[in-house]
Amino acid sequence: MRVIDHVIAGDTAVSGDEGGPFGAVFDPNRGEVQAHVRLGAVADVERAVAAALAAQPAWGATNPQRRARVLFRFKELVEANMDSLAELLSSEHGKVIADSKGDIQRGLDVIEFACGVPHLLKGDHTQGAGPGIDVYSMRLAVGIGAGITPFNFPAMIPMWMFGVAIACGNAFILKPSERDPSVPVRLAELMREAGAPEGILQVVHGDKTVVDAILDHPAIGAVSFVGSSDIAHYVYRRGVAAGKRVQAMGGAKNHGIVMPDADLDQVVADLAGAAFGSAGERCMALPVVVPVGDKTAEALREKLIPAIHALRVGVSTDPEAHYGPVVNAAHKARVESWIAKGVEEGAELVVDGRGFRLQGHERGFFVGPTLFDHVTPAMSAYREEIFGPVLQIVRAPDFESAVRLPSEHQYGNGVAIFTRNGHAAREFAARVNVGMVGINVPIPVPVAYHSFGGWKRSAFGDMNQHGEEGVRFWTRVKTITQRWPDGSMSGTQAEDGAAARTQDAFVIPTMG
């Protein structure tokens, strides 16, 4: 059986089946183990750091346009291998091929942005800040960066991190999810083929042991994380305590506010993709819909039910499928337990996705589309992230109540409002206590040259992913104040014959 190994400088990416320990990599469509991934130890992190330390100084000293050319070549290689990468991603994650290609393309969008890094690394300059004094700044690489990434976007999120970090002159160590590790390994191979020096992008697989080794290592200057909120908080606290710069993105419970004037046919079409696409395994999924007023709620529900029944759940290679299986058996059980919890708490289960079986793939990790109505903010099934194909209707009597629901929720990743009213949309966007807002856009993930980041328990740290915020995260500013004296001598001769430059004594510019 195939073994997925680390990508550490001097090692091969995939080796034999000796050694261990190992983690199982499943085919979610069949519910069968298809490969094993070699889980790392502290020593593997040490080897990766040593290789990064050897490679980074020369890479950081390489002019930024030459670094950008490597990323241009990497982009070409990923595009040339798009089909095989998408098939590999789908085989381990379970999302349909179209979603896998979208996963890869959204990562490439950030690679394209990072190709413009020479412009973004320019410093500031002030001539004549004081008498004969100039001040300028430069952006320099942090040195070694690390990324700890989740299973749900095994291509996009690593590229969000390492694309900008490497463009800025850093070496990068990636710890991907052990559930679907093959695509991150393949991306590291393609980066090396594109011309990145050995040691600039490395992959180390593992569990908490490897995560803690990354967070504690003194040579790693910055860490980016995406995952659940509890783990994000842990990563943030431990990394900061070790003196690192940390950005840690957590969970979400994104809301979609439906105003009475919204185009309900468009809303239903948007919800079908935003709530159920990729089996709901997206931090920017839209699992809560908030119709404003009972008339809106009844009309929306009437249109939602047949649309949900029309969704096709299939294997990831089925071109007609709207979504495929969830990632593994444990996650399937977790999602179904949250459905049971919603029933127990008194929500109305309108469409039940539990017990879904796909003919010929009965052991696959499938969960059917599920719809709840009359969900209330007091229910734990509303307060917590389900991360599956489950849509909850939370009715709001008026606009003010609709604004409060996402604003008061513990998560603040994304939110959307569906309306034809420009004033309502503007008011909502300004007031809602959430980091990313969509107006008639169900999944408001910003384009690559803006930044991605939520609020509250959806994000820990001060800087967002990608865009100019990403460049700031992966660099440090050094500011230089300089003067060049003209060499003239003034004042009187001291007794020892030395010149006393009384007139040229330095005065802080702001005090001169």
Stockholm file with secondary structure:
# STOCKHOLM 1.0

chainA/1-512         MRVIDHVIAGDTAVSGDEGGPFGAVFDPNRGEVQAHVRLGAVADVERAVAAALAAQPAWGATNPQRRARVLFRFKELVEANMDSLAELLSSEHGKVIADSKGDIQRGLDVIEFACGVPHLLKGDHTQGAGPGIDVYSMRLAVGIGAGITPFNFPAMIPMWMFGVAIACGNAFILKPSERDPSVPVRLAELMREAGAPEGILQVVHGDKTVVDAILDHPAIGAVSFVGSSDIAHYVYRRGVAAGKRVQAMGGAKNHGIVMPDADLDQVVADLAGAAFGSAGERCMALPVVVPVGDKTAEALREKLIPAIHALRVGVSTDPEAHYGPVVNAAHKARVESWIAKGVEEGAELVVDGRGFRLQGHERGFFVGPTLFDHVTPAMSAYREEIFGPVLQIVRAPDFESAVRLPSEHQYGNGVAIFTRNGHAAREFAARVNVGMVGINVPIPVPVAYHSFGGWKRSAFGDMNQHGEEGVRFWTRVKTITQRWPDGSMSGTQAEDGAAARTQDAFVIPTMG
#=GR chainA/1-512 SS CEEECCBCTTSCSSCCSCSCCEEEEEETTTTEEEEEEECCCHHHHHHHHHHHHHHHHHHHHSCHHHHHHHHHHHHHHHHHTHHHHHHHHHHHHCCCHHHHHHHHHHHHHHHHHHTTHHHHTCCCEEEEEETTEEEEEEEEECSEEEEECCSSCTTHHHHHHHHHHHHTTCEEEEECCTTSCHHHHHHHHHHHHTTCCTTSEEECCCSHHHHHHHHHCTTCCEEEEESCHHHHHHHHHHHHHTTCEEEEECCCCCEEEECTTSCHHHHHHHHHHHHHGGGGCCTTCCCEEEEBSHHHHHHHHHHHHHHHHTCCBCCTTCTTCSBCCCSCHHHHHHHHHHHHHHHHTTCEEEECCTTCCBTTBTTSCCCCCEEEESCCTTCHHHHSCCCSSEEEECCBSSHHHHHHHHHHSSEESEEEEECSCHHHHHHHHHHCCCSEEEESCSSCCCCTTSCBCCEETTEESSCCBSHHHHHHHTEEEEEEEEECCCCCCCSCBCTTSCBCCSTTCCCCGGGC
#=GC SS_cons         CEEECCBCTTSCSSCCSCSCCEEEEEETTTTEEEEEEECCCHHHHHHHHHHHHHHHHHHHHSCHHHHHHHHHHHHHHHHHTHHHHHHHHHHHHCCCHHHHHHHHHHHHHHHHHHTTHHHHTCCCEEEEEETTEEEEEEEEECSEEEEECCSSCTTHHHHHHHHHHHHTTCEEEEECCTTSCHHHHHHHHHHHHTTCCTTSEEECCCSHHHHHHHHHCTTCCEEEEESCHHHHHHHHHHHHHTTCEEEEECCCCCEEEECTTSCHHHHHHHHHHHHHGGGGCCTTCCCEEEEBSHHHHHHHHHHHHHHHHTCCBCCTTCTTCSBCCCSCHHHHHHHHHHHHHHHHTTCEEEECCTTCCBTTBTTSCCCCCEEEESCCTTCHHHHSCCCSSEEEECCBSSHHHHHHHHHHSSEESEEEEECSCHHHHHHHHHHCCCSEEEESCSSCCCCTTSCBCCEETTEESSCCBSHHHHHHHTEEEEEEEEECCCCCCCSCBCTTSCBCCSTTCCCCGGGC
//
